[in-house]
């Protein structure tokens, strides 16, 4: 039956308890909408959200001891993960993907740390890093 201004379509009114029960689905949907809005606001405040926000963009490039270092930290929430790629200058098809568990509070710090880790990897492993890459 349909409600019309607190009355059933048949013209009979119904008790306050039935009226509250009939209104409950609308209240529940309103509650979910408010909760969803608050979660979205909190997510945007903490830096979460778009997967595009986590997309890799090269922030710094340099050649180091015959290798090309492309530094591209990954955004994770409000922080940045140390990441980048290392390839040989004379053979750019051989690429080593550098991803570390380190999280940094800003992009600048993440770029510095990623550059340091990439140089360290080149110094310690050299061409052996390409044998370890999946």
N, CA, C and O atoms as CSV, one atom per row, in Angstrom:
chain,resi,resn,atom,element,x,y,z
A,1,UNK,N,N,0.836,-1.186,0.000
A,1,UNK,CA,C,0.000,0.000,0.000
A,1,UNK,C,C,0.875,1.241,0.000
A,1,UNK,O,O,1.991,1.223,0.519
A,2,UNK,N,N,0.379,2.292,-0.569
A,2,UNK,CA,C,1.135,3.534,-0.651
A,2,UNK,C,C,0.694,4.491,0.450
A,2,UNK,O,O,-0.467,4.506,0.859
A,3,UNK,N,N,1.650,5.289,0.919
A,3,UNK,CA,C,1.351,6.283,1.942
A,3,UNK,C,C,1.076,7.615,1.280
A,3,UNK,O,O,1.726,7.973,0.297
A,4,UNK,N,N,0.141,8.331,1.800
A,4,UNK,CA,C,-0.118,9.694,1.359
A,4,UNK,C,C,-0.276,10.529,2.614
A,4,UNK,O,O,-1.294,10.424,3.299
A,5,UNK,N,N,0.710,11.358,2.930
A,5,UNK,CA,C,0.676,12.260,4.095
A,5,UNK,C,C,0.232,11.560,5.373
A,5,UNK,O,O,-0.682,12.034,6.048
A,6,UNK,N,N,0.864,10.438,5.716
A,6,UNK,CA,C,0.566,9.767,6.973
A,6,UNK,C,C,-0.679,8.901,6.918
A,6,UNK,O,O,-1.107,8.384,7.951
A,7,UNK,N,N,-1.267,8.730,5.759
A,7,UNK,CA,C,-2.449,7.874,5.631
A,7,UNK,C,C,-2.168,6.806,4.583
A,7,UNK,O,O,-1.404,7.017,3.641
A,8,UNK,N,N,-2.793,5.680,4.766
A,8,UNK,CA,C,-2.702,4.638,3.760
A,8,UNK,C,C,-3.514,5.068,2.551
A,8,UNK,O,O,-4.389,5.927,2.663
A,9,UNK,N,N,-3.237,4.490,1.419
A,9,UNK,CA,C,-3.954,4.851,0.195
A,9,UNK,C,C,-5.449,4.572,0.323
A,9,UNK,O,O,-6.252,5.136,-0.421
A,10,UNK,N,N,-5.826,3.707,1.262
A,10,UNK,CA,C,-7.240,3.387,1.457
A,10,UNK,C,C,-7.958,4.474,2.258
A,10,UNK,O,O,-9.180,4.437,2.401
A,11,UNK,N,N,-7.187,5.453,2.786
A,11,UNK,CA,C,-7.799,6.525,3.544
A,11,UNK,C,C,-7.707,6.326,5.041
A,11,UNK,O,O,-8.029,7.242,5.798
A,12,UNK,N,N,-7.273,5.147,5.497
A,12,UNK,CA,C,-7.141,4.893,6.918
A,12,UNK,C,C,-5.782,5.399,7.403
A,12,UNK,O,O,-4.778,5.276,6.701
A,13,UNK,N,N,-5.759,5.964,8.600
A,13,UNK,CA,C,-4.467,6.358,9.154
A,13,UNK,C,C,-3.899,5.161,9.893
A,13,UNK,O,O,-4.631,4.234,10.239
A,14,UNK,N,N,-2.612,5.178,10.132
A,14,UNK,CA,C,-2.019,4.071,10.859
A,14,UNK,C,C,-1.258,4.612,12.055
A,14,UNK,O,O,-0.967,5.806,12.137
A,15,UNK,N,N,-0.941,3.720,12.979
A,15,UNK,CA,C,-0.371,4.120,14.270
A,15,UNK,C,C,1.014,4.741,14.100
A,15,UNK,O,O,1.648,4.599,13.054
A,16,UNK,N,N,1.469,5.430,15.142
A,16,UNK,CA,C,2.784,6.050,15.127
A,16,UNK,C,C,3.899,5.022,14.982
A,16,UNK,O,O,4.921,5.288,14.349
A,17,UNK,N,N,3.695,3.835,15.578
A,17,UNK,CA,C,4.716,2.800,15.476
A,17,UNK,C,C,4.856,2.326,14.035
A,17,UNK,O,O,5.974,2.140,13.553
A,18,UNK,N,N,3.773,2.136,13.362
A,18,UNK,CA,C,3.822,1.722,11.959
A,18,UNK,C,C,4.447,2.828,11.106
A,18,UNK,O,O,5.181,2.544,10.160
A,19,UNK,N,N,4.155,4.085,11.441
A,19,UNK,CA,C,4.711,5.215,10.692
A,19,UNK,C,C,6.242,5.231,10.842
A,19,UNK,O,O,6.966,5.434,9.867
A,20,UNK,N,N,6.723,5.014,12.078
A,20,UNK,CA,C,8.178,4.995,12.299
A,20,UNK,C,C,8.818,3.840,11.535
A,20,UNK,O,O,9.895,3.998,10.960
A,21,UNK,N,N,8.171,2.696,11.525
A,21,UNK,CA,C,8.706,1.545,10.799
A,21,UNK,C,C,8.744,1.829,9.299
A,21,UNK,O,O,9.686,1.432,8.612
A,22,UNK,N,N,7.741,2.503,8.802
A,22,UNK,CA,C,7.686,2.824,7.373
A,22,UNK,C,C,8.772,3.832,6.997
A,22,UNK,O,O,9.292,3.791,5.882
A,23,UNK,N,N,9.117,4.736,7.916
A,23,UNK,CA,C,10.136,5.750,7.632
A,23,UNK,C,C,11.565,5.227,7.797
A,23,UNK,O,O,12.510,5.861,7.327
A,24,UNK,N,N,11.730,4.102,8.446
A,24,UNK,CA,C,13.071,3.605,8.756
A,24,UNK,C,C,13.966,3.416,7.529
A,24,UNK,O,O,15.127,3.820,7.586
A,25,UNK,N,N,13.501,2.833,6.435
A,25,UNK,CA,C,14.396,2.675,5.288
A,25,UNK,C,C,14.957,4.019,4.794
A,25,UNK,O,O,16.113,4.095,4.378
A,26,UNK,N,N,14.137,5.072,4.842
A,26,UNK,CA,C,14.624,6.381,4.407
A,26,UNK,C,C,15.693,6.897,5.359
A,26,UNK,O,O,16.697,7.459,4.920
A,27,UNK,N,N,15.487,6.711,6.660
A,27,UNK,CA,C,16.490,7.137,7.640
A,27,UNK,C,C,17.779,6.354,7.458
A,27,UNK,O,O,18.866,6.925,7.547
A,28,UNK,N,N,17.674,5.055,7.205
A,28,UNK,CA,C,18.844,4.218,7.046
A,28,UNK,C,C,19.659,4.645,5.823
A,28,UNK,O,O,20.886,4.728,5.888
A,29,UNK,N,N,18.972,4.916,4.709
A,29,UNK,CA,C,19.679,5.381,3.507
A,29,UNK,C,C,20.360,6.709,3.770
A,29,UNK,O,O,21.474,6.933,3.297
A,30,UNK,N,N,19.724,7.579,4.502
A,30,UNK,CA,C,20.320,8.867,4.835
A,30,UNK,C,C,21.567,8.670,5.686
A,30,UNK,O,O,22.577,9.345,5.484
A,31,UNK,N,N,21.494,7.739,6.642
A,31,UNK,CA,C,22.637,7.439,7.494
A,31,UNK,C,C,23.807,6.911,6.652
A,31,UNK,O,O,24.950,7.319,6.860
A,32,UNK,N,N,23.531,6.013,5.709
A,32,UNK,CA,C,24.589,5.482,4.852
A,32,UNK,C,C,25.210,6.575,3.999
A,32,UNK,O,O,26.425,6.599,3.802
A,33,UNK,N,N,24.386,7.474,3.495
A,33,UNK,CA,C,24.898,8.569,2.679
A,33,UNK,C,C,25.834,9.454,3.505
A,33,UNK,O,O,26.912,9.831,3.044
A,34,UNK,N,N,25.409,9.784,4.737
A,34,UNK,CA,C,26.270,10.614,5.604
A,34,UNK,C,C,27.565,9.896,5.923
A,34,UNK,O,O,28.634,10.505,5.907
A,35,UNK,N,N,27.479,8.588,6.216
A,35,UNK,CA,C,28.667,7.814,6.558
A,35,UNK,C,C,29.619,7.765,5.366
A,35,UNK,O,O,30.827,7.941,5.528
A,36,UNK,N,N,29.083,7.528,4.170
A,36,UNK,CA,C,29.896,7.484,2.962
A,36,UNK,C,C,30.552,8.838,2.698
A,36,UNK,O,O,31.719,8.901,2.313
A,37,UNK,N,N,29.811,9.905,2.903
A,37,UNK,CA,C,30.353,11.253,2.708
A,37,UNK,C,C,31.494,11.524,3.684
A,37,UNK,O,O,32.515,12.102,3.311
A,38,UNK,N,N,31.312,11.104,4.936
A,38,UNK,CA,C,32.354,11.322,5.946
A,38,UNK,C,C,33.597,10.493,5.626
A,38,UNK,O,O,34.716,10.976,5.797
A,39,UNK,N,N,33.420,9.250,5.162
A,39,UNK,CA,C,34.568,8.419,4.810
A,39,UNK,C,C,35.320,8.998,3.613
A,39,UNK,O,O,36.551,8.995,3.591
A,40,UNK,N,N,34.584,9.495,2.622
A,40,UNK,CA,C,35.234,10.129,1.467
A,40,UNK,C,C,36.013,11.358,1.886
A,40,UNK,O,O,37.113,11.599,1.387
A,41,UNK,N,N,35.457,12.134,2.794
A,41,UNK,CA,C,36.150,13.333,3.272
A,41,UNK,C,C,37.427,12.945,4.002
A,41,UNK,O,O,38.475,13.556,3.794
A,42,UNK,N,N,37.340,11.925,4.860
A,42,UNK,CA,C,38.501,11.464,5.603
A,42,UNK,C,C,39.565,10.903,4.659
A,42,UNK,O,O,40.757,11.153,4.839
A,43,UNK,N,N,39.132,10.153,3.665
A,43,UNK,CA,C,40.058,9.586,2.695
A,43,UNK,C,C,40.796,10.685,1.932
A,43,UNK,O,O,42.005,10.590,1.716
A,44,UNK,N,N,40.076,11.722,1.526
A,44,UNK,CA,C,40.725,12.817,0.801
A,44,UNK,C,C,41.663,13.593,1.720
A,44,UNK,O,O,42.699,14.088,1.276
A,45,UNK,N,N,41.308,13.699,2.990
A,45,UNK,CA,C,42.154,14.401,3.953
A,45,UNK,C,C,43.481,13.673,4.166
A,45,UNK,O,O,44.529,14.305,4.294
A,46,UNK,N,N,43.427,12.340,4.204
A,46,UNK,CA,C,44.626,11.542,4.444
A,46,UNK,C,C,45.406,11.232,3.168
A,46,UNK,O,O,46.454,10.589,3.220
A,47,UNK,N,N,44.904,11.683,2.038
A,47,UNK,CA,C,45.653,11.503,0.802
A,47,UNK,C,C,45.315,10.238,0.045
A,47,UNK,O,O,45.972,9.943,-0.954
A,48,UNK,N,N,44.325,9.481,0.470
A,48,UNK,CA,C,43.936,8.287,-0.259
A,48,UNK,C,C,43.014,8.655,-1.400
A,48,UNK,O,O,42.712,9.829,-1.614
A,49,UNK,N,N,42.573,7.657,-2.127
A,49,UNK,CA,C,41.602,7.935,-3.163
A,49,UNK,C,C,42.020,7.408,-4.497
A,49,UNK,O,O,42.282,6.216,-4.656
A,50,UNK,N,N,42.084,8.302,-5.469
A,50,UNK,CA,C,42.339,7.925,-6.850
A,50,UNK,C,C,43.517,6.983,-6.999
A,50,UNK,O,O,44.549,7.141,-6.346
A,51,UNK,N,N,43.345,6.001,-7.869
A,51,UNK,CA,C,44.488,5.175,-8.211
A,51,UNK,C,C,45.428,5.984,-9.089
A,51,UNK,O,O,46.618,5.679,-9.168
A,52,UNK,N,N,44.910,7.009,-9.747
A,52,UNK,CA,C,45.765,7.883,-10.537
A,52,UNK,C,C,46.738,8.631,-9.642
A,52,UNK,O,O,47.824,9.013,-10.078
A,53,UNK,N,N,46.347,8.842,-8.387
A,53,UNK,CA,C,47.256,9.512,-7.462
A,53,UNK,C,C,48.472,8.660,-7.184
A,53,UNK,O,O,49.548,9.189,-6.904
A,54,UNK,N,N,48.319,7.347,-7.258
A,54,UNK,CA,C,49.441,6.453,-7.037
A,54,UNK,C,C,50.223,6.132,-8.290
A,54,UNK,O,O,51.200,5.385,-8.243
A,55,UNK,N,N,49.805,6.684,-9.398
A,55,UNK,CA,C,50.473,6.411,-10.656
A,55,UNK,C,C,51.901,6.936,-10.636
A,55,UNK,O,O,52.194,7.985,-10.062
A,56,UNK,N,N,52.780,6.174,-11.280
A,56,UNK,CA,C,54.192,6.535,-11.293
A,56,UNK,C,C,54.469,7.589,-12.353
A,56,UNK,O,O,54.083,7.436,-13.512
A,57,UNK,N,N,55.127,8.641,-11.954
A,57,UNK,CA,C,55.643,9.623,-12.896
A,57,UNK,C,C,57.111,9.820,-12.552
A,57,UNK,O,O,57.479,9.901,-11.380
A,58,UNK,N,N,57.931,9.894,-13.561
A,58,UNK,CA,C,59.367,10.039,-13.333
A,58,UNK,C,C,59.636,11.423,-12.764
A,58,UNK,O,O,59.296,12.436,-13.376
A,59,UNK,N,N,60.249,11.455,-11.590
A,59,UNK,CA,C,60.542,12.706,-10.899
A,59,UNK,C,C,61.976,13.169,-11.112
A,59,UNK,O,O,62.274,14.359,-11.014
A,60,UNK,N,N,62.868,12.214,-11.404
A,60,UNK,CA,C,64.286,12.560,-11.575
A,60,UNK,C,C,64.927,11.489,-12.452
A,60,UNK,O,O,64.629,10.303,-12.308
A,61,UNK,N,N,65.807,11.908,-13.361
A,61,UNK,CA,C,66.549,10.982,-14.205
A,61,UNK,C,C,68.018,11.379,-14.199
A,61,UNK,O,O,68.362,12.561,-14.170
A,62,UNK,N,N,68.867,10.375,-14.227
A,62,UNK,CA,C,70.302,10.651,-14.339
A,62,UNK,C,C,71.024,9.396,-14.818
A,62,UNK,O,O,70.519,8.283,-14.674
A,63,UNK,N,N,72.212,9.589,-15.390
A,63,UNK,CA,C,73.075,8.482,-15.766
A,63,UNK,C,C,74.130,8.334,-14.687
A,63,UNK,O,O,74.717,9.317,-14.235
A,64,UNK,N,N,74.366,7.082,-14.274
A,64,UNK,CA,C,75.307,6.817,-13.187
A,64,UNK,C,C,76.084,5.547,-13.521
A,64,UNK,O,O,75.494,4.471,-13.616
A,65,UNK,N,N,77.392,5.659,-13.699
A,65,UNK,CA,C,78.289,4.526,-13.973
A,65,UNK,C,C,77.788,3.620,-15.105
A,65,UNK,O,O,77.864,2.396,-14.992
A,66,UNK,N,N,77.290,4.196,-16.170
A,66,UNK,CA,C,76.831,3.408,-17.319
A,66,UNK,C,C,75.391,2.919,-17.219
A,66,UNK,O,O,74.943,2.149,-18.069
A,67,UNK,N,N,74.678,3.343,-16.222
A,67,UNK,CA,C,73.275,2.961,-16.031
A,67,UNK,C,C,72.407,4.210,-16.028
A,67,UNK,O,O,72.835,5.278,-15.590
A,68,UNK,N,N,71.191,4.063,-16.519
A,68,UNK,CA,C,70.227,5.160,-16.506
A,68,UNK,C,C,69.271,4.936,-15.333
A,68,UNK,O,O,68.610,3.901,-15.259
A,69,UNK,N,N,69.200,5.890,-14.431
A,69,UNK,CA,C,68.323,5.811,-13.265
A,69,UNK,C,C,67.115,6.716,-13.487
A,69,UNK,O,O,67.267,7.916,-13.713
A,70,UNK,N,N,65.922,6.142,-13.423
A,70,UNK,CA,C,64.678,6.914,-13.537
A,70,UNK,C,C,63.925,6.742,-12.222
A,70,UNK,O,O,63.415,5.662,-11.923
A,71,UNK,N,N,63.864,7.804,-11.452
A,71,UNK,CA,C,63.283,7.755,-10.108
A,71,UNK,C,C,61.810,8.148,-10.171
A,71,UNK,O,O,61.460,9.225,-10.656
A,72,UNK,N,N,60.957,7.263,-9.675
A,72,UNK,CA,C,59.513,7.524,-9.692
A,72,UNK,C,C,58.867,6.941,-8.431
A,72,UNK,O,O,58.335,5.831,-8.467
A,73,UNK,N,N,58.909,7.680,-7.321
A,73,UNK,CA,C,58.285,7.197,-6.079
A,73,UNK,C,C,56.786,6.928,-6.268
A,73,UNK,O,O,56.114,7.592,-7.058
A,74,UNK,N,N,56.293,5.954,-5.535
A,74,UNK,CA,C,54.885,5.560,-5.625
A,74,UNK,C,C,54.138,6.155,-4.440
A,74,UNK,O,O,54.547,5.982,-3.292
A,75,UNK,N,N,53.045,6.855,-4.718
A,75,UNK,CA,C,52.250,7.445,-3.639
A,75,UNK,C,C,51.409,6.371,-2.970
A,75,UNK,O,O,50.680,5.630,-3.629
A,76,UNK,N,N,51.524,6.300,-1.648
A,76,UNK,CA,C,50.771,5.336,-0.845
A,76,UNK,C,C,50.129,6.116,0.287
A,76,UNK,O,O,50.796,6.475,1.257
A,77,UNK,N,N,48.843,6.378,0.165
A,77,UNK,CA,C,48.168,7.202,1.166
A,77,UNK,C,C,48.766,8.597,1.138
A,77,UNK,O,O,48.795,9.231,0.083
A,78,UNK,N,N,49.239,9.082,2.260
A,78,UNK,CA,C,49.851,10.403,2.324
A,78,UNK,C,C,51.372,10.343,2.278
A,78,UNK,O,O,52.040,11.348,2.522
A,79,UNK,N,N,51.930,9.162,1.964
A,79,UNK,CA,C,53.376,8.998,1.930
A,79,UNK,C,C,53.820,8.519,0.552
A,79,UNK,O,O,52.997,8.316,-0.341
A,80,UNK,N,N,55.139,8.341,0.387
A,80,UNK,CA,C,55.702,7.933,-0.898
A,80,UNK,C,C,56.665,6.774,-0.696
A,80,UNK,O,O,57.531,6.811,0.179
A,81,UNK,N,N,56.500,5.738,-1.523
A,81,UNK,CA,C,57.353,4.556,-1.459
A,81,UNK,C,C,58.567,4.752,-2.358
A,81,UNK,O,O,58.449,5.286,-3.461
A,82,UNK,N,N,59.736,4.318,-1.884
A,82,UNK,CA,C,60.980,4.393,-2.645
A,82,UNK,C,C,60.858,3.464,-3.856
A,82,UNK,O,O,60.636,2.263,-3.705
A,83,UNK,N,N,61.004,4.035,-5.066
A,83,UNK,CA,C,60.853,3.241,-6.286
A,83,UNK,C,C,61.506,3.935,-7.472
A,83,UNK,O,O,61.773,5.136,-7.447
A,84,UNK,N,N,61.753,3.151,-8.504
A,84,UNK,CA,C,62.323,3.674,-9.743
A,84,UNK,C,C,62.728,2.521,-10.647
A,84,UNK,O,O,62.456,1.359,-10.347
A,85,UNK,N,N,63.380,2.852,-11.757
A,85,UNK,CA,C,63.880,1.834,-12.673
A,85,UNK,C,C,65.343,2.103,-12.969
A,85,UNK,O,O,65.799,3.247,-12.971
A,86,UNK,N,N,66.071,1.017,-13.221
A,86,UNK,CA,C,67.484,1.095,-13.583
A,86,UNK,C,C,67.637,0.347,-14.899
A,86,UNK,O,O,67.195,-0.795,-15.023
A,87,UNK,N,N,68.254,0.981,-15.870
A,87,UNK,CA,C,68.517,0.316,-17.147
A,87,UNK,C,C,69.930,0.655,-17.601
A,87,UNK,O,O,70.510,1.649,-17.163
A,88,UNK,N,N,70.479,-0.176,-18.480
A,88,UNK,CA,C,71.805,0.110,-19.024
A,88,UNK,C,C,71.681,1.208,-20.064
A,88,UNK,O,O,70.712,1.244,-20.821
A,89,UNK,N,N,72.660,2.104,-20.104
A,89,UNK,CA,C,72.646,3.195,-21.083
A,89,UNK,C,C,72.771,2.623,-22.488
A,89,UNK,O,O,72.094,3.090,-23.404
A,90,UNK,N,N,73.635,1.608,-22.677
A,90,UNK,CA,C,73.853,1.036,-24.005
A,90,UNK,C,C,72.829,-0.037,-24.375
A,90,UNK,O,O,72.797,-0.470,-25.527
A,91,UNK,N,N,71.990,-0.481,-23.429
A,91,UNK,CA,C,70.961,-1.492,-23.696
A,91,UNK,C,C,69.708,-1.166,-22.886
A,91,UNK,O,O,69.465,-1.780,-21.847
A,92,UNK,N,N,68.903,-0.194,-23.359
A,92,UNK,CA,C,67.740,0.253,-22.574
A,92,UNK,C,C,66.627,-0.791,-22.425
A,92,UNK,O,O,65.689,-0.582,-21.656
A,93,UNK,N,N,66.721,-1.918,-23.155
A,93,UNK,CA,C,65.697,-2.964,-23.027
A,93,UNK,C,C,65.842,-3.760,-21.740
A,93,UNK,O,O,64.875,-4.358,-21.267
A,94,UNK,N,N,67.030,-3.774,-21.176
A,94,UNK,CA,C,67.259,-4.463,-19.899
A,94,UNK,C,C,66.915,-3.490,-18.777
A,94,UNK,O,O,67.624,-2.509,-18.552
A,95,UNK,N,N,65.828,-3.772,-18.080
A,95,UNK,CA,C,65.318,-2.863,-17.040
A,95,UNK,C,C,65.157,-3.622,-15.726
A,95,UNK,O,O,64.629,-4.733,-15.693
A,96,UNK,N,N,65.619,-3.005,-14.659
A,96,UNK,CA,C,65.446,-3.533,-13.304
A,96,UNK,C,C,64.491,-2.600,-12.569
A,96,UNK,O,O,64.744,-1.400,-12.464
A,97,UNK,N,N,63.404,-3.153,-12.066
A,97,UNK,CA,C,62.401,-2.361,-11.336
A,97,UNK,C,C,62.783,-2.351,-9.867
A,97,UNK,O,O,62.823,-3.394,-9.214
A,98,UNK,N,N,63.064,-1.160,-9.355
A,98,UNK,CA,C,63.478,-0.973,-7.968
A,98,UNK,C,C,62.263,-0.529,-7.153
A,98,UNK,O,O,61.734,0.562,-7.366
A,99,UNK,N,N,61.822,-1.376,-6.220
A,99,UNK,CA,C,60.731,-1.020,-5.304
A,99,UNK,C,C,61.162,-1.464,-3.919
A,99,UNK,O,O,61.476,-2.635,-3.707
A,100,UNK,N,N,61.178,-0.545,-2.987
A,100,UNK,CA,C,61.581,-0.846,-1.619
A,100,UNK,C,C,60.412,-0.602,-0.671
A,100,UNK,O,O,59.452,0.086,-1.017
A,101,UNK,N,N,60.500,-1.162,0.503
A,101,UNK,CA,C,59.431,-1.024,1.492
A,101,UNK,C,C,59.460,0.329,2.194
A,101,UNK,O,O,58.509,0.686,2.888
A,102,UNK,N,N,60.541,1.081,2.021
A,102,UNK,CA,C,60.696,2.364,2.707
A,102,UNK,C,C,59.602,3.345,2.301
A,102,UNK,O,O,59.317,3.508,1.114
A,103,UNK,N,N,58.991,3.996,3.286
A,103,UNK,CA,C,58.003,5.038,3.040
A,103,UNK,C,C,58.554,6.366,3.536
A,103,UNK,O,O,59.150,6.439,4.610
A,104,UNK,N,N,58.353,7.410,2.750
A,104,UNK,CA,C,58.856,8.747,3.081
A,104,UNK,C,C,57.685,9.714,3.197
A,104,UNK,O,O,56.682,9.552,2.502
A,105,UNK,N,N,57.795,10.721,4.068
A,105,UNK,CA,C,56.692,11.651,4.277
A,105,UNK,C,C,56.477,12.649,3.134
A,105,UNK,O,O,55.390,13.213,3.012
A,106,UNK,N,N,57.505,12.876,2.288
A,106,UNK,CA,C,57.324,13.834,1.192
A,106,UNK,C,C,57.943,13.292,-0.088
A,106,UNK,O,O,58.771,12.382,-0.056
A,107,UNK,N,N,57.533,13.857,-1.202
A,107,UNK,CA,C,58.048,13.442,-2.509
A,107,UNK,C,C,59.543,13.717,-2.605
A,107,UNK,O,O,60.286,12.879,-3.117
A,108,UNK,N,N,60.002,14.872,-2.124
A,108,UNK,CA,C,61.423,15.227,-2.212
A,108,UNK,C,C,62.307,14.228,-1.467
A,108,UNK,O,O,63.350,13.818,-1.976
A,109,UNK,N,N,61.897,13.847,-0.288
A,109,UNK,CA,C,62.669,12.875,0.488
A,109,UNK,C,C,62.651,11.519,-0.210
A,109,UNK,O,O,63.664,10.820,-0.243
A,110,UNK,N,N,61.504,11.148,-0.766
A,110,UNK,CA,C,61.397,9.870,-1.473
A,110,UNK,C,C,62.304,9.847,-2.706
A,110,UNK,O,O,62.895,8.812,-3.013
A,111,UNK,N,N,62.420,10.967,-3.413
A,111,UNK,CA,C,63.302,11.042,-4.577
A,111,UNK,C,C,64.755,10.871,-4.131
A,111,UNK,O,O,65.505,10.112,-4.746
A,112,UNK,N,N,65.152,11.564,-3.077
A,112,UNK,CA,C,66.519,11.436,-2.553
A,112,UNK,C,C,66.827,10.000,-2.138
A,112,UNK,O,O,67.879,9.459,-2.482
A,113,UNK,N,N,65.906,9.386,-1.397
A,113,UNK,CA,C,66.107,8.018,-0.928
A,113,UNK,C,C,66.133,7.023,-2.093
A,113,UNK,O,O,66.941,6.095,-2.103
A,114,UNK,N,N,65.253,7.221,-3.062
A,114,UNK,CA,C,65.206,6.335,-4.226
A,114,UNK,C,C,66.505,6.428,-5.026
A,114,UNK,O,O,67.029,5.415,-5.491
A,115,UNK,N,N,67.013,7.634,-5.180
A,115,UNK,CA,C,68.265,7.850,-5.899
A,115,UNK,C,C,69.427,7.172,-5.165
A,115,UNK,O,O,70.277,6.540,-5.792
A,116,UNK,N,N,69.457,7.303,-3.849
A,116,UNK,CA,C,70.498,6.665,-3.050
A,116,UNK,C,C,70.428,5.140,-3.181
A,116,UNK,O,O,71.459,4.488,-3.346
A,117,UNK,N,N,69.213,4.563,-3.107
A,117,UNK,CA,C,69.042,3.116,-3.212
A,117,UNK,C,C,69.398,2.616,-4.615
A,117,UNK,O,O,69.975,1.538,-4.761
A,118,UNK,N,N,69.059,3.387,-5.636
A,118,UNK,CA,C,69.384,2.994,-7.010
A,118,UNK,C,C,70.898,2.983,-7.214
A,118,UNK,O,O,71.430,2.043,-7.804
A,119,UNK,N,N,71.592,4.004,-6.742
A,119,UNK,CA,C,73.057,4.054,-6.855
A,119,UNK,C,C,73.699,2.897,-6.088
A,119,UNK,O,O,74.648,2.277,-6.565
A,120,UNK,N,N,73.175,2.617,-4.903
A,120,UNK,CA,C,73.687,1.527,-4.082
A,120,UNK,C,C,73.511,0.184,-4.797
A,120,UNK,O,O,74.406,-0.661,-4.764
A,121,UNK,N,N,72.364,-0.012,-5.440
A,121,UNK,CA,C,72.092,-1.242,-6.178
A,121,UNK,C,C,73.064,-1.394,-7.337
A,121,UNK,O,O,73.580,-2.487,-7.573
A,122,UNK,N,N,73.322,-0.302,-8.067
A,122,UNK,CA,C,74.276,-0.339,-9.182
A,122,UNK,C,C,75.666,-0.694,-8.656
A,122,UNK,O,O,76.352,-1.538,-9.233
A,123,UNK,N,N,76.082,-0.057,-7.569
A,123,UNK,CA,C,77.416,-0.307,-7.014
A,123,UNK,C,C,77.572,-1.742,-6.511
A,123,UNK,O,O,78.621,-2.355,-6.707
A,124,UNK,N,N,76.555,-2.274,-5.875
A,124,UNK,CA,C,76.659,-3.599,-5.272
A,124,UNK,C,C,76.422,-4.739,-6.246
A,124,UNK,O,O,77.083,-5.774,-6.158
A,125,UNK,N,N,75.488,-4.565,-7.175
A,125,UNK,CA,C,75.102,-5.676,-8.039
A,125,UNK,C,C,75.599,-5.555,-9.478
A,125,UNK,O,O,75.892,-6.568,-10.113
A,126,UNK,N,N,75.696,-4.354,-9.992
A,126,UNK,CA,C,76.091,-4.202,-11.395
A,126,UNK,C,C,75.103,-4.920,-12.306
A,126,UNK,O,O,73.891,-4.812,-12.120
A,127,UNK,N,N,75.624,-5.658,-13.296
A,127,UNK,CA,C,74.758,-6.362,-14.253
A,127,UNK,C,C,74.023,-7.554,-13.640
A,127,UNK,O,O,73.065,-8.053,-14.230
A,128,UNK,N,N,74.457,-8.016,-12.470
A,128,UNK,CA,C,73.771,-9.149,-11.826
A,128,UNK,C,C,72.337,-8.810,-11.455
A,128,UNK,O,O,71.518,-9.713,-11.289
A,129,UNK,N,N,72.008,-7.504,-11.320
A,129,UNK,CA,C,70.631,-7.138,-10.950
A,129,UNK,C,C,69.636,-7.580,-12.013
A,129,UNK,O,O,68.481,-7.864,-11.692
A,130,UNK,N,N,70.061,-7.644,-13.274
A,130,UNK,CA,C,69.150,-8.039,-14.346
A,130,UNK,C,C,68.856,-9.534,-14.306
A,130,UNK,O,O,67.814,-9.972,-14.792
A,131,UNK,N,N,69.763,-10.322,-13.732
A,131,UNK,CA,C,69.536,-11.764,-13.582
A,131,UNK,C,C,68.498,-12.041,-12.505
A,131,UNK,O,O,67.825,-13.070,-12.550
A,132,UNK,N,N,68.357,-11.138,-11.534
A,132,UNK,CA,C,67.435,-11.325,-10.422
A,132,UNK,C,C,66.037,-10.828,-10.739
A,132,UNK,O,O,65.077,-11.203,-10.066
A,133,UNK,N,N,65.913,-9.987,-11.757
A,133,UNK,CA,C,64.626,-9.382,-12.081
A,133,UNK,C,C,63.692,-10.424,-12.683
A,133,UNK,O,O,64.118,-11.199,-13.539
A,134,UNK,N,N,62.414,-10.466,-12.255
A,134,UNK,CA,C,61.465,-11.468,-12.777
A,134,UNK,C,C,61.109,-11.248,-14.227
A,134,UNK,O,O,60.326,-12.011,-14.793
